[in-house]
Amino acid sequence: MDERNMGRYDFDSGYAQAGLTLNQYISRTFGWMFLGLMVTFLLAAALAETGLVVYFFGNPYIPMVLLIAEVAVVLIMSVGILKRPVGVTRMLFTVYSILNGIVFSVYFVAYGVADLVVIFGLTALFFGAFALYGRFTQTDLSKLGPFLIGGLIFLLIAGLLTMFLDLTAMERIICMVGIVVFLCFTAYDTQKIKANYSYFYGDEVMLQKASIYSALQLYLDFINLFLYLLRFLGRGRSSR
């Protein structure tokens, strides 16, 4: 059976239809991102509410296994996307959302639900504003590439140093850098959706693959923005 007709959902079955608009393509991409977020947050809430989170994190090795699995899924999605069937790309995105849901269940234990709802709302507000900017700006945001890579390197080094040094005094600075970096990534990745649409228009399979991969990038932008806002504004239950 031709790959174009396999595993097709009504949600994204019209990528190659005549007259597919840019807004429709962007809507499908953000729709996938939204579905991934819902899987993550609903699963996290369910695990925390039922107490099953204890079974996942009672073993000290499981968090490391989850981290390795998440990195592996992202790498697999990033490599060989041209040859991979669309259904497999969708499956990998769903698997990553589930893995992240297990990880996020810890936050539903450490923080109050009201705090998480407020931070989620703020994240959605900031994310939406920068996504709209990326959608409508005429400025070439690809020039932000070096800045964004530099920001990621800074955050990575800071994260590693916190494992060995007390960087509490720099916590707010690190969080502010993280917030700025992932807000800029949101605009940057939204603009890339427009580039994908122009480049792959007429190729149903590649449009679908690029859409799912873009959804993953936006999903990661949202998740990281949420985490840095949570660290910057949130208060753990232990501090009350």
C-alpha positions in Angstrom: 0.0 0.0 0.0 1.3 3.5 -0.9 2.6 5.3 2.2 0.5 8.3 1.4 -2.6 6.3 2.2 -1.4 4.5 5.3 -2.4 5.4 8.8 -4.2 8.6 7.7 -6.2 10.5 10.2 -9.0 13.0 9.4 -7.0 15.5 11.5 -4.2 15.8 9.0 -5.4 13.9 5.9 -5.5 17.0 3.6 -1.9 18.1 3.5 -1.7 17.7 -0.2 -5.2 18.9 -1.1 -5.4 21.6 -3.7 -5.4 25.1 -2.2 -4.1 24.1 1.2 -3.4 27.4 2.9 -0.5 28.4 5.1 -2.9 29.0 8.0 -4.4 25.5 7.6 -0.9 24.0 7.7 0.1 26.0 10.7 -3.1 25.1 12.5 -2.4 21.4 11.9 1.1 21.8 13.3 0.0 23.6 16.4 -2.8 21.1 16.7 -0.3 18.3 17.0 1.7 20.3 19.5 -1.5 20.8 21.6 -2.3 17.1 21.5 1.2 16.3 22.7 0.9 18.8 25.6 -2.5 17.4 26.6 -1.1 13.9 26.7 1.8 15.0 28.8 -0.1 17.1 31.4 -3.1 14.8 31.7 -0.9 11.8 32.2 1.2 13.6 34.7 -1.8 14.7 36.7 -3.3 11.2 36.6 0.0 9.6 37.9 0.2 12.1 40.7 -3.4 11.8 41.7 -3.4 8.0 41.8 0.0 7.8 43.5 1.5 5.8 40.7 4.3 8.4 40.5 5.9 6.6 43.4 6.3 3.4 41.4 8.2 5.3 38.7 10.5 7.3 41.0 10.9 5.0 43.9 13.7 3.4 42.0 16.7 5.8 41.6 17.6 4.4 38.2 14.2 5.1 36.5 14.7 8.9 36.2 18.0 8.3 34.3 16.3 5.7 32.1 13.5 8.1 31.3 16.1 10.9 30.5 18.0 8.6 28.1 14.8 7.4 26.5 13.6 11.0 25.9 17.0 12.0 24.3 16.9 8.9 22.2 13.4 9.6 20.8 14.3 13.2 19.9 17.5 12.0 18.2 15.7 9.3 16.3 13.0 11.8 15.2 15.8 14.2 14.0 17.7 11.7 12.0 16.4 9.9 8.9 13.1 11.8 8.8 13.2 11.7 4.9 13.1 7.9 4.9 10.9 7.2 7.9 7.1 6.5 7.3 4.7 9.2 8.5 3.1 6.9 11.0 6.4 6.1 12.7 7.1 9.9 13.1 3.6 10.3 14.7 4.3 7.4 17.0 7.6 8.8 18.1 6.1 12.1 18.9 3.4 10.4 21.0 5.9 8.2 22.8 7.9 11.3 23.7 4.8 13.0 25.0 4.1 10.0 27.2 7.6 9.8 28.5 7.5 13.5 29.4 4.2 12.9 31.1 5.8 10.4 33.5 8.6 12.9 34.2 6.2 15.8 34.8 4.2 13.8 37.3 6.9 14.8 39.8 5.9 18.5 39.4 2.3 17.7 40.3 3.6 16.3 43.6 6.1 19.1 44.3 3.8 22.0 43.4 0.2 22.9 44.1 -2.2 22.4 41.2 -3.2 26.1 41.4 0.4 27.1 40.9 0.8 24.8 37.9 -2.4 26.1 36.4 -1.3 29.7 36.7 2.1 29.0 35.3 0.6 27.0 32.4 -1.7 30.0 31.7 1.3 32.5 31.7 3.3 30.1 29.5 0.4 29.8 27.0 0.1 33.7 27.0 3.8 34.4 26.3 4.1 31.4 23.9 1.1 32.6 21.9 2.3 36.1 21.7 5.7 35.1 20.3 4.2 32.5 18.0 2.0 35.2 16.5 5.1 37.4 16.1 6.9 34.5 14.3 3.9 34.0 12.1 3.4 37.5 10.9 6.8 39.3 11.2 8.6 40.0 8.0 12.0 40.0 9.8 14.2 37.1 9.0 14.5 35.3 12.3 17.1 32.8 11.1 19.7 35.4 12.1 18.8 34.5 15.7 20.4 31.1 15.2 23.8 31.9 16.8 22.2 33.7 19.7 19.9 30.8 20.4 22.7 28.2 20.2 24.7 30.4 22.6 21.8 30.6 25.0 21.3 26.8 24.9 25.0 26.3 25.6 24.8 28.7 28.6 21.8 26.9 30.0 23.4 23.5 29.5 26.6 24.6 31.3 24.6 26.2 34.1 22.6 23.0 34.5 25.7 20.9 34.7 27.3 23.3 37.2 24.3 23.2 39.5 24.9 19.5 39.9 28.3 20.2 41.6 28.0 23.9 42.8 25.6 25.9 44.8 24.3 28.4 42.2 21.3 29.6 44.1 22.4 33.2 43.8 22.3 32.9 40.0 19.0 31.0 39.9 16.9 34.0 38.8 19.4 35.0 36.2 19.5 31.5 34.7 15.7 31.4 34.7 15.5 34.7 32.9 18.0 33.6 30.3 16.0 30.4 29.8 12.7 32.3 29.4 14.2 34.7 26.8 15.9 31.9 24.9 12.7 29.8 24.6 10.5 32.7 23.8 12.8 33.6 20.9 12.9 29.9 19.9 9.0 30.0 19.8 9.1 32.8 17.2 12.0 31.2 15.3 10.4 27.8 15.1 7.0 29.3 14.1 8.6 31.1 11.2 10.3 27.8 10.1 6.8 26.3 9.7 6.2 28.9 6.9 9.5 27.9 5.3 8.6 24.2 5.4 5.2 25.0 3.9 6.8 26.8 0.9 9.5 24.2 0.4 7.4 21.0 0.6 4.1 22.3 -0.8 2.6 19.6 -3.0 4.5 16.8 -1.3 1.9 15.3 1.1 4.3 13.0 2.9 7.0 15.5 3.5 4.5 18.2 4.6 3.2 15.7 7.2 6.6 14.8 8.4 7.8 18.4 8.6 4.6 19.3 10.5 5.1 16.6 13.2 8.7 17.6 13.6 7.8 21.3 13.9 5.2 20.3 16.4 7.9 18.6 18.5 10.1 21.7 18.3 7.2 23.9 19.5 6.3 21.4 22.1 9.8 21.5 23.5 9.7 25.3 23.4 6.5 25.3 25.4 7.7 22.8 27.9 11.1 24.5 28.6 9.4 27.9 28.8 6.9 26.4 31.3 9.8 24.9 33.4 11.8 28.1 33.6 8.7 30.2 34.5 7.9 27.6 37.1 11.4 27.9 38.6 11.2 31.7 38.4 7.7 32.2 39.8 6.6 29.0 41.4 6.8 28.0 45.0 7.2 24.4 46.0 5.0 22.9 48.7 8.0 22.5 50.9 8.5 26.3 51.0 5.0 27.0 52.3 
